């Protein structure tokens, strides 16, 4: 009799577990060996030079959307031989090998064939590898060619980086032969950019004339259109008269004479501050620099210096007209730097006066603007929609102030706005989401403060927001990526290197990495995704040093270059670089 005893099933006490191969190398090798031996191959790819590449439809279709569509939706699905005419035979072989091996070597010799082929076959990994390789090869001799390739094959990141490279090296690039081969549309796109880095607008004008003369017969008709984007008003009057007016192409072009008249009129109107606004009056800004004005020390109260992060150098700029020790600093309309209030040591008095520096003018110098309503030294300032807000401060008549006022640049008028809920001094301020935040400070009861207030311009009201984790007087305040930072200061006992951040979405303050040095009364400014903290006081001395915070890495780095002067409570802003703020 046959044994019918059943084998019992094991009792499963734990859930099922998934297993997978740790590497696909073996599969790659097997597939490649099958292809090399022409085993199970069901497709032959023939190139224009009659080279045959064996493959498997299912493998090609699994890696390339191009092949997937070919073998599922078109007549090629029933063929065992397909002619590929758009791709170089070597590039096609490299790409098929990549599909079977997962590896490819991009070289200077093959990249120009690989990129369009990878783009056609929609092999994004190879396309990115080609773009990364070309990115490393960018130089004066090939940047225009690489830019053209990137545009042709929709390589977004490579297009952006090559455009930036051309903008940064414009003076050298336009001297080469590749520049002369650009289309009129490409030239216009280049010279219309605000980010073009040029020593002067004369270089742009001269490059346009050179480009037109290269093929004069076909290009002279587009000269008026090109001149629309040359910022001729920003050149000097002498250059216009001596060079532009005397240029034969301009002399023989009626439309171009309008731009000469506009530029010469600009020189006259500028002195009257009746400047019409269009692209030709707007300075080009290849990048930004940090501008530092004055400070608590009388020796530096008139001085200016500026910092270029690309060269890591500090240099002096034009002095303020009168001493603005303890002035607030802000930028309106991108190029107008306002130094507001302060202390006049000669008359031993607080100031209502305001000085303004137009960094885009041909000869930048400080000019008097409209006086404030209230005398203020050490006020805080903020700019919202090109309106200048000035809060608090001190004067000899009233002591510490809780009042505030606003300047409308268009009407050139000051008016009082709602004041702080109580008097505080030595506080910081920052603008976030078109709201003005006032942070910390020193109260009338002689204590350091941890409180924060927020001004809503549309309602002309102040509201209290969450307190900081510690009290901070002489605190620096900065804003970057939608976050408000309270930096350093004094808590009543110690000078602080600690920093905390406030996000309106959460309504709470959180601590971040400490600075390298404690700093009270530092200047703070945002530039190129970093938060720069300039100068200040560390309990023993006024500081020459600067450090910057990277929010992506939550880390601080000391800036190598030191300021020329030690500064405490200096005004610090980031400005668009003009040709007058270039490294010597």
C-alpha positions in Angstrom: 0.0 0.0 0.0 1.4 3.4 -1.0 2.3 5.8 1.8 -0.1 8.7 1.5 1.2 10.6 4.5 1.3 14.3 3.6 4.4 16.4 4.3 3.3 19.2 6.7 3.7 22.8 5.5 6.1 24.9 7.5 4.6 27.4 9.8 5.5 30.9 8.6 6.0 33.2 11.6 7.5 36.2 9.8 6.4 38.2 6.7 7.8 37.4 3.3 11.3 38.9 2.5 12.3 40.3 -0.9 15.6 39.4 -2.5 17.4 41.0 -5.4 20.7 40.7 -7.1 23.3 43.0 -5.7 24.8 43.7 -9.1 23.6 43.6 -12.7 27.2 43.1 -14.0 26.6 39.4 -14.7 23.4 40.1 -16.7 25.2 42.8 -18.7 28.0 40.4 -19.5 25.6 37.7 -20.6 23.6 40.0 -22.8 26.8 41.4 -24.4 28.1 37.9 -25.1 24.8 36.9 -26.7 25.0 39.9 -28.9 28.6 39.3 -29.9 27.8 35.7 -30.8 24.7 36.9 -32.6 22.6 34.6 -30.4 18.9 35.4 -30.3 19.6 38.6 -32.2 16.5 39.8 -34.0 17.5 43.1 -35.3 20.4 44.4 -37.4 21.1 48.2 -37.5 22.8 49.4 -40.7 24.6 52.7 -40.8 25.0 55.0 -43.8 28.6 53.6 -44.3 27.1 50.1 -44.5 28.3 49.0 -41.0 26.0 46.3 -39.4 25.4 46.2 -35.6 23.6 43.2 -34.2 21.2 43.6 -31.3 18.0 42.4 -29.6 14.9 44.5 -30.0 13.7 44.0 -26.4 17.1 45.2 -25.0 17.2 48.3 -27.2 13.5 49.1 -26.5 14.0 48.7 -22.7 16.8 51.4 -22.7 15.7 53.8 -25.4 12.3 55.4 -25.8 13.3 56.0 -29.5 13.8 52.2 -30.1 10.7 51.4 -28.0 8.5 53.5 -30.3 10.3 52.1 -33.4 9.7 48.5 -32.4 6.1 48.8 -31.1 4.4 51.5 -33.3 6.1 51.6 -36.6 6.8 49.2 -39.5 10.3 48.4 -38.1 8.7 46.1 -35.6 8.3 43.5 -38.3 11.8 44.0 -39.9 15.0 42.4 -39.0 17.1 45.1 -40.7 16.8 48.9 -40.1 18.9 51.6 -41.7 19.9 54.3 -39.2 20.9 57.3 -41.3 21.0 60.2 -38.8 23.7 58.7 -36.6 27.4 58.3 -37.1 28.4 54.6 -37.2 31.0 54.9 -34.4 28.6 56.8 -32.2 25.8 54.3 -32.8 28.1 51.4 -31.9 29.2 53.2 -28.7 25.6 53.8 -27.7 24.5 50.2 -28.4 27.5 49.0 -26.3 26.4 51.4 -23.6 22.9 49.9 -23.6 24.4 46.4 -23.2 27.2 47.3 -20.7 26.1 50.4 -18.8 29.4 52.1 -19.6 30.7 54.6 -22.1 33.8 56.8 -22.4 33.2 60.4 -23.6 36.2 62.0 -25.3 37.1 65.1 -27.1 37.1 63.1 -30.4 33.6 61.5 -30.0 31.6 64.0 -27.9 30.3 66.0 -30.9 28.9 62.8 -32.5 27.7 61.2 -29.2 25.6 64.1 -28.0 23.3 64.4 -31.0 23.0 60.7 -31.2 22.2 60.3 -27.5 19.7 63.1 -27.8 18.0 61.3 -30.8 17.9 58.0 -29.0 16.8 59.7 -25.8 19.6 58.2 -23.8 19.5 60.9 -21.1 22.4 59.5 -19.0 24.8 59.7 -22.0 23.4 63.1 -23.0 24.2 64.4 -19.4 27.6 62.8 -19.5 28.4 64.6 -22.8 27.1 67.9 -21.3 29.2 67.4 -18.2 32.3 66.8 -20.4 31.7 69.8 -22.5 31.2 71.9 -19.4 34.7 71.0 -18.3 36.1 72.0 -21.7 34.7 75.5 -21.8 37.3 78.1 -22.9 37.6 81.2 -25.0 38.2 79.3 -28.2 35.1 77.0 -28.0 32.5 78.7 -25.8 30.4 79.9 -28.7 30.5 76.5 -30.4 29.5 74.8 -27.2 26.7 77.3 -26.7 25.4 76.6 -30.2 25.5 72.8 -29.6 23.7 73.2 -26.3 21.0 75.3 -27.9 20.6 72.9 -30.8 20.2 69.8 -28.6 18.2 71.4 -25.7 20.9 71.0 -23.1 19.5 73.4 -20.6 22.3 73.5 -18.0 25.1 73.5 -20.6 23.3 76.3 -22.4 23.1 78.4 -19.2 26.7 77.8 -18.2 28.1 78.5 -21.7 26.0 81.7 -21.9 27.4 82.8 -18.5 30.9 82.0 -19.6 30.5 84.2 -22.7 29.0 87.0 -20.7 31.8 86.9 -18.2 34.5 86.8 -20.9 32.7 89.1 -23.4 35.7 91.3 -24.1 37.9 88.4 -25.1 35.2 86.4 -26.9 34.2 89.2 -29.3 37.8 89.5 -30.5 37.7 85.9 -31.9 36.5 84.7 -35.3 33.6 82.6 -33.8 31.8 85.8 -32.7 31.7 87.0 -36.4 29.8 83.8 -37.3 26.9 84.5 -35.0 23.5 85.3 -36.4 22.0 88.8 -35.7 19.5 87.1 -33.3 22.4 85.6 -31.3 24.3 88.9 -31.2 21.2 90.7 -30.0 20.6 88.1 -27.3 24.2 88.6 -26.1 24.4 92.4 -26.1 21.0 92.8 -24.6 21.9 90.9 -21.4 22.2 92.8 -18.2 24.7 90.3 -17.0 27.3 91.2 -19.7 30.6 91.9 -18.0 32.4 94.6 -19.8 34.9 97.3 -18.7 32.8 99.9 -20.5 29.9 100.1 -23.0 32.4 101.2 -25.6 33.4 97.6 -26.0 29.9 96.6 -26.9 29.6 99.3 -29.5 32.9 98.3 -31.1 32.0 94.6 -31.2 28.7 95.5 -33.0 30.6 97.6 -35.6 33.2 94.8 -36.1 30.4 92.2 -36.6 28.5 94.3 -39.1 31.7 95.1 -41.2 32.6 91.4 -41.4 29.7 90.9 -43.9 28.9 94.5 -44.7 26.6 93.9 -47.6 24.1 91.7 -45.8 24.5 93.0 -42.3 24.4 96.8 -42.5 20.6 96.7 -42.7 20.4 95.2 -39.2 22.7 97.9 -37.6 19.9 100.1 -36.4 18.3 97.1 -34.6 21.6 96.2 -33.0 22.2 99.8 -31.9 18.9 99.6 -30.0 20.7 97.3 -27.5 24.0 99.2 -27.2 23.8 101.3 -24.1 25.3 104.3 -25.7 24.1 106.8 -23.1 26.5 105.1 -20.6 29.5 105.9 -22.6 31.3 109.3 -22.2 30.4 112.4 -24.1 33.9 112.5 -25.6 33.7 109.0 -26.8 30.3 109.6 -28.5 31.6 112.7 -30.3 35.1 111.4 -31.2 34.3 107.8 -32.0 30.6 107.1 -32.5 29.7 110.2 -34.5 32.8 109.8 -36.7 32.1 106.1 -37.5 31.2 105.9 -41.2 28.5 103.2 -40.7 26.7 105.5 -38.2 27.1 108.6 -40.4 25.3 106.9 -43.2 22.5 105.5 -41.1 19.7 107.9 -40.4 18.1 105.7 -37.7 21.3 105.4 -35.8 21.6 109.1 -35.4 18.6 109.0 -33.1 20.7 106.9 -30.6 23.5 109.5 -30.7 21.0 112.3 -29.9 19.5 110.3 -27.1 22.9 109.6 -25.6 24.0 113.2 -25.8 20.7 114.4 -24.3 21.2 111.9 -21.5 24.5 113.5 -20.5 22.6 116.8 -20.1 19.4 115.4 -18.5 21.4 113.4 -16.0 22.6 116.4 -14.2 18.9 117.5 -13.8 17.9 114.0 -12.6 15.3 113.9 -15.4 16.5 110.6 -16.8 14.2 108.7 -19.2 14.1 105.0 -18.5 14.8 102.3 -21.1 17.3 99.5 -21.6 19.9 101.9 -23.0 20.1 103.8 -19.7 20.4 100.7 -17.5 23.9 99.7 -16.4 25.1 96.2 -17.1 25.7 94.2 -14.0 27.9 91.1 -14.5 27.7 90.4 -10.8 27.3 92.1 -7.4 29.8 93.4 -4.8 29.4 94.3 -1.1 29.5 98.0 -0.2 30.4 99.1 3.3 29.8 102.7 4.5 31.0 104.5 7.6 30.9 103.0 11.1 30.9 104.1 14.7 34.5 105.2 14.7 35.0 108.8 13.6 38.0 107.9 11.5 35.9 105.8 9.1 32.6 107.7 9.3 33.1 109.1 5.8 34.9 106.2 4.2 33.6 103.5 1.9 35.1 100.2 0.8 33.7 97.4 -1.3 34.4 93.7 -1.5 34.4 91.5 -4.6 33.9 87.9 -3.7 35.3 86.7 -7.0 38.7 88.2 -6.4 38.5 88.2 -2.6 39.6 91.8 -2.4 38.5 95.0 -0.5 39.0 98.4 -2.1 38.1 101.9 -1.2 35.2 103.8 -2.9 34.0 107.5 -3.0 33.8 109.1 0.4 30.5 110.4 1.8 30.0 114.2 1.6 29.8 114.7 5.4 30.4 112.5 8.3 27.5 109.9 8.6 28.7 108.1 11.7 25.8 105.9 12.7 23.9 106.2 9.4 21.5 103.6 8.2 22.2 102.2 4.7 19.8 100.8 2.0 19.6 100.3 -1.7 16.6 101.6 -3.7 15.9 100.8 -7.4 19.0 98.6 -7.6 21.5 101.4 -8.0 20.7 104.1 -5.5 22.5 103.8 -2.1 21.0 105.9 0.7 22.9 106.8 3.8 20.2 107.9 6.2 20.8 110.1 9.3 23.7 109.6 11.6 25.8 111.8 13.8 27.7 115.0 12.8 30.8 115.2 15.1 31.5 118.8 14.0 28.1 120.1 15.3 27.7 117.5 17.9 24.2 116.8 16.7 22.0 114.1 15.3 21.2 114.3 11.6 18.1 114.5 9.5 20.1 114.6 6.3 20.2 111.9 3.7 23.0 111.3 1.2 22.5 109.2 -2.0 25.1 107.5 -4.3 24.1 106.5 -7.8 26.5 103.6 -8.5 25.4 103.5 -12.1 26.4 107.1 -12.9 29.4 108.0 -15.0 31.1 109.7 -12.1 29.7 108.2 -8.9 29.6 110.7 -6.0 27.4 111.3 -3.0 24.7 113.9 -3.3 22.3 115.4 -0.7 18.8 114.0 -0.9 15.6 115.1 0.9 16.0 115.4 4.7 14.0 113.1 7.0 11.3 114.5 9.3 13.0 113.4 12.5 16.7 113.5 13.4 18.1 110.0 13.8 21.4 108.4 14.6 21.8 104.6 14.4 18.3 104.1 12.8 17.5 100.8 11.1 16.4 100.9 7.5 14.6 98.5 5.1 13.3 98.7 1.5 9.9 97.3 0.4 8.8 97.8 -3.2 11.3 100.7 -3.6 9.9 102.5 -0.5 12.6 103.3 2.1 11.5 102.7 5.7 13.5 104.2 8.6 12.7 103.0 12.2 13.9 104.2 15.6 17.3 105.5 16.4 18.4 108.3 18.8 18.6 112.1 18.8 19.8 114.7 21.3 16.4 116.2 21.7 14.2 113.1 22.4 16.7 110.4 23.3 15.8 106.9 22.1 13.0 106.8 19.5 10.2 104.5 18.6 8.9 106.6 15.7 9.2 105.5 12.0 9.0 107.2 8.7 8.9 106.3 5.0 10.5 107.9 1.9 8.7 107.7 -1.5 11.5 108.1 -4.1 9.0 108.9 -6.9 7.5 111.8 -5.1 10.7 112.7 -3.1 8.6 113.0 0.1 8.9 111.6 3.6 5.9 110.8 5.8 5.5 109.5 9.3 4.2 105.9 9.8 3.1 104.0 12.8 5.9 103.6 15.4 7.1 100.7 17.4 5.0 99.5 20.3 7.8 100.5 22.7 11.1 102.2 22.6 14.1 100.0 21.9 17.7 100.8 20.7 20.6 98.8 19.2 18.2 96.5 17.4 18.4 94.9 14.0 16.0 94.8 11.1 15.3 92.7 7.9 12.7 92.6 5.1 11.1 89.2 4.4 8.0 88.7 2.2 7.5 92.5 2.0 7.3 92.8 5.8 9.8 94.6 8.0 11.0 92.7 11.0 12.6 94.5 14.0 14.7 92.2 16.1 16.0 92.3 19.7 17.8 95.5 20.9 18.0 97.2 24.3 15.0 98.3 26.3 14.3 101.4 28.4 14.6 99.3 31.5 18.2 98.7 30.6 17.8 95.1 29.6 18.7 93.2 26.4 15.6 92.1 24.5 14.5 88.9 22.9 11.3 90.3 21.4 10.5 90.8 17.7 8.0 93.0 15.9 6.8 92.9 12.3 5.5 95.9 10.3 2.8 95.4 7.6 2.9 98.3 5.2 -0.5 97.7 3.7 -2.1 98.1 7.2 0.5 100.5 8.7 0.5 98.3 11.8 3.1 96.5 13.9 2.5 93.0 15.3 4.5 90.9 17.7 5.9 87.6 16.5 7.7 84.8 18.3 10.5 85.7 20.7 14.1 84.6 20.1 15.7 81.9 22.2 18.1 84.4 23.8 18.2 88.2 24.2 20.3 90.1 21.6 21.2 93.7 21.6 23.5 94.9 18.8 22.2 92.0 16.7 22.9 91.6 13.0 19.9 90.6 10.9 19.9 89.0 7.5 17.5 87.3 5.1 18.1 84.5 2.7 15.9 81.9 1.0 12.8 83.0 2.9 14.5 82.7 6.3 15.2 85.6 8.8 18.5 85.2 10.7 19.4 86.9 14.0 23.2 87.0 14.2 25.5 87.6 17.2 24.8 90.5 19.5 25.0 90.7 23.3 22.7 88.9 25.8 23.4 91.1 28.9 26.4 89.1 29.9 28.3 87.8 26.9 29.2 88.8 23.3 27.5 86.1 21.1 28.7 84.0 18.3 25.4 82.1 18.2 22.8 82.5 15.4 19.2 81.6 15.1 16.7 81.4 12.2 13.0 82.3 11.9 10.7 80.9 9.4 7.3 82.6 9.1 5.7 79.3 8.0 6.5 77.7 11.3 6.5 80.8 13.5 9.5 79.6 15.6 13.2 80.4 16.0 15.7 77.6 15.7 19.4 77.6 16.4 22.0 77.1 13.6 25.8 76.7 13.7 27.7 79.3 15.6 29.9 81.8 13.8 33.7 81.5 14.2 33.8 84.8 16.3 31.4 86.6 18.6 30.2 89.8 17.0 28.1 92.7 18.3 26.9 95.4 15.8 28.0 93.5 12.7 26.9 94.4 9.2 24.9 91.7 7.4 24.2 91.3 3.7 23.1 88.5 1.4 25.0 87.9 -1.8 25.1 84.9 -4.3 23.3 82.5 -1.9 25.5 83.3 1.1 25.0 85.4 4.2 28.0 87.8 4.8 28.6 89.1 8.3 31.0 92.1 8.3 33.0 93.6 11.2 31.5 94.2 14.6 32.9 94.1 18.1 34.1 91.0 20.0 34.5 92.2 23.6 38.2 93.2 23.1 38.4 95.0 19.7 36.6 96.2 16.6 37.0 93.6 13.9 38.4 93.8 10.4 37.2 90.3 9.5 34.2 88.9 7.6 32.7 85.5 7.6 29.9 84.0 5.4 27.2 81.4 6.1 26.1 78.8 3.5 22.5 77.7 4.3 22.9 74.6 2.1 25.7 73.2 4.4 24.8 75.0 7.6 28.4 76.1 7.9 30.4 79.3 8.3 33.6 80.2 6.5 36.1 83.0 7.3 36.7 85.3 4.3 40.4 85.5 3.7 40.6 89.2 2.8 40.4 91.7 5.7 38.8 95.1 5.4 41.1 98.0 5.1 39.5 99.6 8.2 38.0 98.1 11.3 34.3 98.8 11.5 31.4 98.6 14.0 27.8 99.5 13.2 28.8 100.1 9.5 26.1 100.2 6.8 26.4 97.2 4.5 24.6 96.5 1.3 25.0 94.5 -1.9 25.1 96.6 -5.1 25.1 95.8 -8.8 28.6 96.2 -10.1 29.2 99.1 -12.4 32.3 99.8 -14.4 33.4 102.1 -11.6 33.5 99.2 -9.2 36.1 97.0 -10.9 39.2 95.5 -9.5 42.3 97.5 -10.1 
